[in-house]
């Protein structure tokens, strides 16, 4: 089954406790420390490509909640996602807010932009949906290709530890007035892949009945050393790793990790991609 089809219509409701504001604030701290904000006003004025440098690509933007928050902070935003239903909701939000955000229906393994961007962000475990290392490496090569010189790439990922120890083979259920769900996890140890079997019940137009639908999602757990190796393979330079929960040092029990990388050298693979 395709992920984020029917689920898209209830995604925001079921994710209403996601700390997007907190994520936005933390990302901006990283921008200020490592990236687009770390230059003077005089440098901005003398840089003919400042608009590109100020542009942020939200890779795997989903329904655009984080994209909108960053746009409200003054960044020029591009959102890329391969789920049409999710992007339709993002564009409805854009219509209501009036923000100037470019949304593109593209697979992160094959995305194309009209120019470079100062920063790429890919959060909310979007990269975990890439089940093969080659897919991650290809995505990283494209990121490196489209980053402005000295641009930064910030992404997060769920670790093998989280899937194997914390949520593997667990069932989560929640009953709400208009929408309820059963979320069943199955961890496949050999492949280090977590399977989410999601059953959702949504109240119909007539309050007497609910519509039931199911989706299956697969996510692969990764280790920090794997990600470092894939960044290097793609020509990106590893800068920092941060525990997503503590904002401190990564440990063996970190469940989700933020990584900051910087544009590096162009690889042969990158040069082939641009053609």
C-alpha positions in Angstrom: 0.0 0.0 0.0 1.1 3.6 -0.7 1.9 5.6 2.4 0.2 9.0 3.1 -2.8 8.6 0.8 -5.9 8.4 2.9 -3.8 9.0 6.0 -3.0 12.5 4.7 -6.5 13.8 5.5 -6.1 13.0 9.2 -2.3 13.5 9.5 -2.4 16.9 11.1 -5.1 15.9 13.6 -3.2 12.8 14.7 0.1 14.8 14.9 -1.4 17.7 16.8 1.0 17.1 19.7 4.1 17.3 17.5 6.3 20.2 18.8 6.7 21.9 15.5 7.2 25.3 17.1 10.0 23.9 19.2 11.6 22.2 16.2 11.4 25.4 14.2 13.2 27.3 17.1 15.9 24.7 17.3 16.5 24.6 13.6 16.9 28.4 13.6 19.5 28.1 16.4 21.4 25.7 14.1 21.0 28.1 11.1 22.4 30.9 13.3 25.3 28.8 14.5 26.3 27.1 11.2 24.4 28.5 8.3 22.5 31.2 6.5 22.2 33.5 9.4 25.9 33.4 10.2 26.9 36.4 8.0 26.8 40.1 8.5 24.4 42.6 6.9 27.2 44.0 4.7 27.9 40.5 3.4 24.3 40.1 2.5 24.2 43.4 0.7 27.3 42.6 -1.4 26.2 39.0 -2.2 24.3 39.0 -5.5 23.0 35.5 -4.8 21.8 36.3 -1.3 18.2 35.2 -2.2 19.5 31.7 -3.0 21.5 31.8 0.2 18.4 32.7 2.2 16.3 29.9 0.5 15.6 26.8 2.5 14.5 23.5 1.0 12.2 21.5 3.3 12.8 17.9 2.0 9.9 15.6 2.8 7.7 18.6 3.8 4.5 16.7 4.3 1.5 18.9 5.0 3.8 22.0 5.2 3.4 22.8 8.9 7.2 23.4 9.5 7.6 24.9 6.1 5.0 27.6 7.0 6.6 28.3 10.3 10.0 28.9 8.7 8.4 31.1 6.0 6.8 33.2 8.7 10.4 33.7 10.1 11.4 35.4 6.8 13.0 32.5 4.9 12.3 31.8 1.3 10.9 28.3 1.4 10.6 25.4 -1.1 8.8 22.2 0.0 9.4 18.9 -1.7 7.3 15.7 -1.0 6.3 12.7 -3.1 2.8 12.3 -1.5 0.4 14.3 -3.6 -2.3 14.1 -0.9 0.0 15.6 1.7 1.1 18.4 -0.7 -2.5 19.3 -1.5 -3.1 20.0 2.2 0.2 22.0 2.3 -1.1 24.1 -0.6 -4.4 24.7 1.1 -2.5 26.1 4.1 -0.5 28.3 1.8 -3.7 29.6 0.2 -5.0 30.5 3.7 -1.8 32.1 5.0 -0.9 33.9 1.8 2.8 32.9 2.2 5.0 32.6 -0.8 6.1 29.0 -0.7 7.0 26.9 -3.7 5.8 23.3 -3.4 7.1 20.5 -5.7 5.8 17.0 -6.1 9.0 15.1 -6.3 10.8 12.1 -4.9 13.7 13.1 -2.7 15.9 10.6 -4.5 15.3 12.4 -7.8 14.4 16.0 -6.9 15.4 18.9 -9.1 15.6 22.6 -8.3 16.0 25.7 -10.5 19.1 26.9 -8.5 21.0 26.5 -5.3 19.7 26.9 -1.7 21.5 28.0 1.4 20.0 25.3 3.6 18.3 21.9 3.2 16.3 20.5 6.1 14.8 17.0 6.3 13.2 16.2 9.6 10.4 14.2 11.2 12.2 10.9 10.3 11.6 11.4 6.5 15.0 9.8 5.7 13.9 6.6 7.5 11.5 5.9 4.7 14.5 5.2 2.5 15.1 1.5 3.1 18.4 1.2 1.1 21.7 2.9 1.8 22.0 3.6 -1.9 18.8 5.6 -1.8 20.1 7.7 1.2 23.4 8.2 -0.6 21.7 9.3 -3.8 19.6 11.8 -1.8 22.7 13.1 -0.1 24.4 13.6 -3.5 21.5 15.7 -4.8 21.5 17.7 -1.6 25.2 18.4 -2.0 24.6 19.3 -5.6 22.0 21.9 -4.9 23.6 23.5 -1.8 25.0 27.0 -2.1 28.7 27.2 -1.4 29.2 26.6 2.4 25.5 25.8 2.6 24.3 23.4 5.3 22.2 20.3 5.5 20.2 19.5 8.7 18.4 16.2 9.0 17.2 13.8 11.6 16.7 10.1 11.7 15.4 7.4 14.0 18.0 5.0 15.3 18.2 1.2 15.2 18.1 1.4 19.0 14.7 3.2 18.9 13.0 0.7 16.6 14.6 -2.4 18.2 14.2 -1.5 21.8 11.7 1.3 22.3 8.8 0.9 19.8 9.5 -2.4 18.1 6.5 -4.8 18.3 4.4 -2.3 20.3 0.8 -1.3 19.6 -0.5 2.2 20.1 -4.2 3.1 20.1 -6.0 6.3 20.6 -9.7 7.0 20.6 -10.9 10.5 19.6 -14.3 12.0 18.9 -13.9 12.3 15.2 -10.9 10.1 14.5 -9.4 7.0 16.1 -6.4 4.8 15.2 -4.6 1.6 15.9 -0.9 1.7 15.2 0.8 -1.7 15.2 4.6 -1.9 15.0 6.5 -4.9 13.8 10.3 -4.8 13.9 12.2 -6.9 11.4 15.5 -7.4 13.1 17.5 -8.9 10.2 16.7 -6.0 7.9 16.5 -3.4 10.7 13.2 -2.3 9.3 10.1 -1.2 11.3 6.7 -1.9 9.8 3.8 0.3 10.9 0.4 -1.2 10.2 -2.0 1.7 10.6 -5.8 1.4 10.9 -7.7 4.7 11.1 -11.4 5.3 11.7 -12.7 8.7 10.5 -16.2 10.0 11.3 -18.2 10.5 8.1 -20.4 13.4 7.0 -23.2 11.5 8.7 -22.2 11.3 12.4 -23.7 7.8 12.7 -20.9 6.1 10.8 -17.1 5.9 10.6 -15.0 5.2 7.5 -12.1 2.7 8.1 -8.9 2.7 6.1 -5.5 1.0 6.4 -2.0 1.9 5.4 1.4 0.1 5.8 4.5 2.2 6.3 8.1 0.9 6.4 11.0 2.7 8.0 14.6 1.6 8.4 16.7 2.4 11.4 20.2 3.8 10.9 23.3 4.3 13.0 25.3 7.6 13.2 28.4 5.9 11.8 26.3 4.8 8.7 25.1 8.3 8.1 28.6 9.8 8.5 29.9 7.3 5.9 27.0 8.1 3.5 27.6 11.8 3.8 31.3 11.3 3.0 30.4 9.1 0.0 28.1 11.9 -1.3 30.8 14.6 -0.9 29.2 16.3 2.1 31.2 17.3 5.2 29.9 16.1 8.6 29.8 19.0 11.1 27.8 17.9 14.2 25.5 15.3 15.7 23.0 16.1 18.4 20.6 14.0 20.4 17.1 15.2 19.3 15.5 14.8 22.8 18.2 16.2 25.0 19.9 18.6 22.5 23.1 17.2 24.0 25.7 14.5 23.2 24.6 11.5 21.2 24.7 8.2 23.1 24.1 4.5 22.4 20.6 5.1 23.6 19.7 8.1 21.5 16.4 7.5 19.8 16.5 10.3 17.2 19.5 12.2 16.1 20.0 15.5 14.3 22.9 15.8 12.0 24.4 19.0 10.6 26.5 18.6 7.4 28.1 21.2 5.1 28.4 21.3 1.3 31.6 19.6 0.2 33.1 18.6 -3.1 31.2 17.7 -6.2 31.4 14.0 -6.8 31.3 12.4 -10.2 27.8 11.1 -9.3 26.7 14.6 -8.7 28.0 15.8 -12.0 26.1 13.1 -13.8 22.9 14.0 -11.9 22.9 17.6 -13.1 23.0 16.7 -16.8 
